[in-house]
Amino acid sequence: MRTIAQLADLTGRRALVTGGAGHIALAISQALIELGAHVAILDKDEGLQERVDLLNGLRPGCVEGFSCDLLDEAATRKTVGDILTTLKGLDIFIHSAAYIGTTKDSGWAVPFEDQTVGAWNSALHVNLTSAFIILQETHQALRESGRGSVIFIGSIYGTVGPDWGLYEETTMVNPVGYGVSKGGLLQLMRYFSTILAPLVRVNAISLGGIERGQSITFRQKYQKRTPLDRMGREEDIKGAVAYLASDMSSYVTGHNLMIDGGWTAW
């Protein structure tokens, strides 16, 4: 029987993380690197090289950066092909890219009656459709790995509806397309957990609210609403990623792991 350290070891494994310049992806990439993986991060140009330099400071040469706009299907397929060539295969795919409540896109984070179909379509493409596209391009490499693991980063709002009382007296908006896309991502996870079995495991991590500069009013109401009495932190995802990406979860697939401080328990 292997030890926990042996089960968690990702030495030699190759990972792709989308949305790699984001806050959540930073914690994800750090977890993978700390366990020994070689990581390719994919994002648009803004902040990408800075993130690569930061992560390579943890272990020189452990990270490669690839610039791509996931709204562009052809560019996405080509870039993923370049990643597979550079890494010489793939063992782990983590989809973290997403339109979120603070995304600056016309017709997105505005009152419901002003939300546009264009913003809706863009969000669904980045949050959901791009995961489908990337799996089309990577499923064979993940199968050939013999230890393929896919993790979709979801949200509590893919499972439950928003508590609108949290948003009163704030300027924050929870766009309809966000929860819809995250709900779809969970069903995509269930679908691929069966079609890619038994060679590839597919799971999801659904996050609650992460504290990152929200108003004190929002944070206090969120904290009161949460059994563990606080908002999440980026580092809260690291253990879940380590578990689902590694052999610690070798008999787990089709599972949605809630990292929400108990939010969805009541």
C-alpha positions, 0 to 999 in steps of 0.5 A: 500500500502506498503512503499518502506522500506517494499517492499525492506525488505529481512528479513528472505529470503534465498539467494544463490550467486555463484562466492561468493568470487568475487568482484561483488559477494561481492557487491551483498552479501552486498546488500542482507545482508543489506536488511536482507537476510541470504546468502549462497555463493558458490565458489572454496576454494580460498578466500571463507573463507575470504569472509565468515568472512568479510561478517559475520562481517556485521551481525554475522551468516548471511553468509554460505560458500560452496566450489564447482567447478562448472565445476563438475556437480555432485559436483554442484548438491550435493552442491546445495542440501546441501545449500537447506538443510542448509537454509531450502529452497531458495528465491533468486538465483543469478548467478555471477560465470563466466570466465572473461577476467582476468581468468587464464586458458590455451587457454582462455585470449589469441589472438583469434587464440590461444583460445582453445576449452577446454577453450571455453567449460570450460567457457560456462559450468561455465558461462552458463551451471551451471546456468541451472544445479543449476536451475534444483536443486533449482526451486522447492524450489524457487516455494515453497518460493512464492516469488522466484527471480532469477538474472543472472549477464550478460554483455554488451558483451552479447548484443553488440560486443566489441569495439576493439579500447579499447584494442589497446595498452593494454595487455587485451583480450576479449575472444570470449567465454565470450560474447557468454556465456553471450548472452546465459545467457540472452536467458536462463533468457527469457526461465526460466522467462516463464517456472517458472512463475508465482511463480518465477521471472527471470531477468538479470543484464548486467554490463558494464566495472568495474574499477579494475586496468586496464591500464590508456590507457584503462580506459581513452578510456572507459570513453570517450566511456561512456555517464556517463563519467566513468567506473562502480564500484562494488557498482553500482550493489547494487541498481539493486540487491536490486530492482530485489531480492525484492518485489520492482520488484514483477511485473518484469520478463524476463527483462535485466537491463543494468548497463553500464553508457549508453554504449549501448545507442549509 
